[in-house]
Amino acid sequence: KKLVNSDLIIFYNFNQLPNCRFGISTPRRLIKKAVQRNYYKRQIKHMLNIFFKHNSGNCQAISEKHCDLVIIIRPNFLENKFSAKKKLLQDSLDYLFKKKRLNFNLRKKKSTYDS
């Protein structure tokens, strides 16, 4: 299952493990140098840490079940400042965890956030 917007693609799935797992992908054709790819991975990892610390420190405080998330960056992600990237990722995760509760019937081409 996935959520796609102009900056990120997020694949998600429930797992039977006692913890959540995260994968971060930075395409080589998008970012040529490994140093830059690692920089963006560290940024996303930091944003995930902030998100989960803000939400009681673990993924189970947000959702009843544990899940696997794979986050793939897209070209628009590179153009934004850190604060805009952080807000976008947090809004996307809030949409997945809180509004939809990781409903498996969710399949969106473009993400729209209902306020």
N, C-alpha and C positions, 0 to 999 in steps of 0.2 A: 504494500500500500504506500502511496506517496502523496506528498504535498509539493506543488511546484509554484514558485513565483519567479519574479525577474532576477532575483539575486541568489536564491538557494533552491536546491532540490532536497527534500527530506524524505527518506524511505523509513518506514517504521513497521514493527511487527512485535507481537507479544512473544515472550520467552518463558520457559519454565524454570529459569535459574533464580537464585536468591538475590540477584542484583540486576541492574540495568547495564547495557553495554552501548558504547558509542563508537562510531567510526567517522572519520573526517577525511574527505577526499579533495585534493586540489589537482585538477587535471594538468598534465604535463604540457599539453598543447596550448593551454591557457597561460600558464606561468612556467617559463623556461628554466629558470635557475632553482635548484633545490633549496637554497637558502631562503628565497622568497616564498616557495611553497611551504616550508616549515614555519615561516613567520605567520602566514595566514592560518595554518593549523593551530599554532599557539594562540592566536587571537580567538579562534572559535572555542578552543578548550577553555580559555579564560572566561569567555562569555557563558559557557555551560556551567562553569564553577559558580559564577555570580548568580545565574538563574536558580541553581539548586540550593545555594546557601540562602537565597532570598525566600525560597519555598521549603523551609524546615530542614534543609540539608540532605535530603535524599529523594529519590524518584518515587518511592512508594507513598510519600506524603502527598504527592500530586495525583497519582493514579493508583488504583487498587492492585494492578498487576505490573510486573516488570516488563520492560520492553527493550528492543534493540532499535537504535537509531543510526542511520547513515546519512551524513550531511555532505552534500557535494556543492561546492561553490560554482557560481556562474560569473560571466564577465562583469555584470553590473556590480557585483559585490566588491570588486577591486576599486571601483571609483568612489565609493562612499567613505566617509570618515568613521572612526571607531564607534562613536556614540550612535550614529545612524545604523551601523551594522549590528550593534548590540540590541538596539530597539527592535530592529527587524527580526533578529533571531528570537528574542524574547516573545515578541508578538506571535511568531510562528509556533513556538513551543506552547505558549498559552492556548493558542487555537487548538493545537493537537490534544494537549493534556486536559485542559479545563472545559472547553466548550464541547468538544466531541468525545472526550473520554476515550480516545483512541478507538473510535468506531471503525470497524473494518470495511464498512460500506462507503467510507469517504474516499473519493477519487476526484480531485480537482485539477483542472488544467491551469487555472490562474487562481491565486488565493485572494479572496475578498474577505475582509474582516468586518463582521456585523457589529455595530456598536449599539 
